[in-house]
Amino acid sequence: MASPTEIRKGKVIVHNGAPHLVLDMQHRTQGRQAGFVQVGLRNLHTGSSTTTKIRSTETVEILMTDTARLELSYVDQEGWHFMDPETFEDTILQDDMIGDARHFLSEGNSADILFVDGQAVQVQLPASVELEVTEAPDAIKGDTSGSAQKPVTTSTGLIIQTPLFIKTGDRIKVSTADKSYMGRV
């Protein structure tokens, strides 16, 4: 058990019996009263976020975490199979753990997997990923006033708005934060 002042952004703590990732932390004091720590947490099982106060007199359990860069091998009925490129060990994540990350994961690409006490719990995406365009409608002649855009479909099934010059087969850079087009690769 640890003091609430030892909580840091990126650590995983137990809150209400479930592991929560610490999104942000602020230490606050109020005049004569005891201080407290206000933390923003994301439940690693449900994905919901919450803000809570932990008094400085309480204790918290900080879990041991590890992050490994694994390569997506394939997807089947068992789940998403990630392989460690050094040990060739297979780690399987279920669909509910992948969530919206499925739009950015393609076979052969690597992703950081967060392990809590030796068990994989979350996929951590980079700021941007490269995806191949599989469907792109032709631009309409004369549709160039302003910053005209068209919807394209990537190899993962993600549909995003891109400039008119993007065509099928192009590789584009996509932001994982807001699913926006960042450029052509």
Sequence and secondary structure as in RCSB ss.txt:
>XXXX:A:sequence
MASPTEIRKGKVIVHNGAPHLVLDMQHRTQGRQAGFVQVGLRNLHTGSSTTTKIRSTETVEILMTDTARLELSYV
DQEGWHFMDPETFEDTILQDDMIGDARHFLSEGNSADILFVDGQAVQVQLPASVELEVTEAPDAIKGDTSGSAQK
PVTTSTGLIIQTPLFIKTGDRIKVSTADKSYMGRV
>XXXX:A:secstr
 B GGG  TT EEEETTEEEEEEEEEEEEETTEEEEEEEEEEETTT  EEEEEEETTS BEEE EEEEEEEEEEE
ETTEEEEE TTT  EEEE HHHHGGGGGT  TT EEEEEEETTEEEEEE  SEEEEEEEE     TT  SSS EE
EEEETTS EEEEETT  TT EEEEETTT  EEEE 
